[in-house]
């Protein structure tokens, strides 16, 4: 199991995004502070502004969404996934598919601007 925390701006909006567009299941909802969504062995904590994970540091700096670290979700048929997300109005951080020796990827953003990479490996998927 892997557990990741994303700082988000709106818990309910994030729940809808991850469950509707990326196949996550809502496991725990303490909105507006936080929620837990899962996809296989991945547990994603969605921490809103009222959560303990979003509290300011002693120097006043606040955790915020939208950096370059990202979770990677393996998919099949990336062009079809990309088209479905475009039709749904999901924002892309980069236009088009990027290909490399390991496969191909696209980058999308959740409603708070957190980066998500959808990746199709060059070989068979690593899990069903």
BELZIJO-V261295 format. One record per residue. RES is the residue in three letters. SS is DSSP state (helix for helix, strand for strand, loop for the rest). PSI is psi in degrees with one decimal (none if undefined). NEAR is the number of other C-alpha atoms within 8 Angstrom. Layout:
BEGIN
((RES;SS;PSI;NEAR) (RES;SS;PSI;NEAR))
END
This chain:
BEGIN
((UNK;loop;141.5;5) (UNK;strand;137.6;6) (UNK;strand;126.7;8) (UNK;strand;142.8;8) (UNK;strand;127.7;8) (UNK;strand;131.1;10) (UNK;strand;125.6;13) (UNK;loop;166.0;15) (UNK;loop;-30.0;9) (UNK;loop;110.8;10) (UNK;helix;-48.1;15) (UNK;helix;-40.3;8) (UNK;helix;-40.4;8) (UNK;helix;-41.7;13) (UNK;helix;-48.8;12) (UNK;helix;-45.8;8) (UNK;helix;-53.4;11) (UNK;helix;-35.1;12) (UNK;helix;-36.7;12) (UNK;helix;-43.3;8) (UNK;helix;-23.4;7) (UNK;loop;8.4;7) (UNK;loop;20.9;8) (UNK;loop;158.8;10) (UNK;strand;135.3;8) (UNK;strand;121.9;11) (UNK;strand;-33.9;8) (UNK;strand;134.5;7) (UNK;strand;112.4;8) (UNK;strand;42.2;7) (UNK;loop;140.7;8) (UNK;loop;5.5;9) (UNK;loop;-52.0;11) (UNK;strand;167.7;14) (UNK;strand;163.2;15) (UNK;strand;124.7;12) (UNK;strand;149.5;16) (UNK;strand;154.5;12) (UNK;strand;103.1;9) (UNK;loop;-128.1;4) (UNK;loop;0.2;7) (UNK;strand;124.1;10) (UNK;strand;117.6;12) (UNK;strand;115.0;11) (UNK;strand;124.4;12) (UNK;strand;103.7;15) (UNK;strand;110.6;17) (UNK;loop;177.3;14) (UNK;loop;-23.6;11) (UNK;loop;0.8;10) (UNK;loop;160.5;10) (UNK;helix;-31.6;6) (UNK;helix;-14.7;7) (UNK;helix;4.9;13) (UNK;loop;147.4;10) (UNK;loop;151.6;9) (UNK;loop;166.8;7) (UNK;loop;-29.5;5) (UNK;loop;2.4;5) (UNK;loop;-12.4;6) (UNK;loop;139.7;7) (UNK;loop;138.0;8) (UNK;loop;140.4;9) (UNK;loop;155.8;7) (UNK;loop;166.6;11) (UNK;loop;12.0;8) (UNK;loop;-160.3;7) (UNK;loop;-13.8;6) (UNK;loop;148.6;5) (UNK;strand;154.8;9) (UNK;strand;148.7;7) (UNK;strand;126.3;8) (UNK;strand;122.9;8) (UNK;strand;133.5;9) (UNK;loop;165.2;10) (UNK;loop;149.1;7) (UNK;loop;57.9;7) (UNK;helix;-43.0;12) (UNK;helix;-38.4;7) (UNK;helix;-40.3;7) (UNK;helix;-44.7;10) (UNK;helix;-44.0;9) (UNK;helix;-41.8;8) (UNK;helix;-43.6;8) (UNK;helix;-38.9;10) (UNK;helix;-44.2;9) (UNK;helix;-28.7;7) (UNK;loop;-4.6;6) (UNK;loop;16.6;6) (UNK;loop;131.9;10) (UNK;loop;138.4;8) (UNK;strand;136.7;9) (UNK;loop;-25.9;8) (UNK;loop;141.0;7) (UNK;loop;138.5;6) (UNK;loop;170.6;5) (UNK;loop;136.4;8) (UNK;strand;127.2;7) (UNK;strand;145.6;8) (UNK;strand;-174.9;6) (UNK;loop;-24.9;5) (UNK;loop;-12.6;8) (UNK;strand;-153.1;11) (UNK;strand;155.7;13) (UNK;strand;157.5;12) (UNK;strand;157.0;14) (UNK;strand;127.4;11) (UNK;strand;168.5;13) (UNK;strand;143.4;13) (UNK;loop;175.4;13) (UNK;loop;-18.3;10) (UNK;loop;-2.6;11) (UNK;loop;7.9;8) (UNK;loop;139.6;14) (UNK;strand;138.3;15) (UNK;strand;129.9;12) (UNK;strand;128.1;12) (UNK;strand;123.3;13) (UNK;strand;129.4;13) (UNK;strand;113.6;13) (UNK;strand;156.8;10) (UNK;loop;-31.9;8) (UNK;loop;-162.4;6) (UNK;loop;151.7;5) (UNK;loop;149.8;10) (UNK;loop;-14.4;4) (UNK;loop;154.8;3) (UNK;loop;none;3))
END
